[in-house]
């Protein structure tokens, strides 16, 4: 909430280039949706770490902890398109109501099971249910703003969505780290689950345009659209680049003798993402989204190319620049969804989220194999390659 109070003051207190955000935040309920959406997404990044810590402490097995975390991530990816299609058909509030009960209840059940000595497989089940029930806050917020903001003015709206998500991902783990320094990981995970649950309920109440649109057709209609399939493939490659960085940067930090450096590098990337979202949404950009997306992806790929040989100061600059390009690329992909499947946005946004998650998993696995056989520095090449491939693949998306 503090971050969004600051952001609202910034947008309201300056003119010109921040006019787009100022007008957006003047819409009834948008400020509340941003602040509550920020709280609602606290568990998004924290849950995986918390599940690993709780399951490992309860069973003493990293294999069980890894299986629980993997089940959480896979279930999240599978559920996103289903949640999106239900939003298109039934509306946003019912989906959020069911998902928050499922997500929060499953995390609390996992914490209770760990304290009661449940066997390992029994902890994997609530982890999977928690992933399947992770509330689709960013999808819901994009749909809400897409229905209230004219098509030509949605760059700032979708940038705000990614800014909210980026801030939650950046600050959630920091808060969780402070909590587990004072209380057991199980208590901290339960507290974060309840905080995110309360934020989700408040976010659902703050929605103004939550009525369903009815979708574009029969089951699977989004995947029947050729340009949509291409956009999903592009975003999976973008996810692959990010996943490779998540694995390659910690490996590089260990190679350079400072494991703590990994947190700094990831934070620099996230701060760049925040800056990119702020800058990209602050003005109207010329040209159609399909023309801008390949340029943004190419810029990101070119920035990643010199990473393996970069000294620390240059590495931080490059990662910041990468983050600056990353969120505008995601925002532009969302604008393309509006253009390609305007009446099945929620399902399409769900597929985008799934593609990003699956791509990140594949990119992380590839970077891990490369780090083991070639070394941490060469493994960072696995981040540049999918970004450049995404830029080439995005060319046919131009209208």
FENWOJO-V900871 format. One record per helix or strand. SS is the DSSP state (h for helix, s for strand). FROM is the first residue (numbers start at 0). LEN is the number of residues. If there is no record, write none. Layout:
# FENWOJO-V900871
{{SS/FROM/LEN} {SS/FROM/LEN}}
This chain:
# FENWOJO-V900871
{{h/1/12} {h/15/11} {h/29/11} {h/41/18} {h/61/29} {h/91/25} {h/119/13} {h/136/12} {h/150/30} {h/184/22} {h/221/3} {h/225/30} {h/260/20} {h/288/21} {h/311/29} {h/344/30} {h/375/4} {h/380/17}}
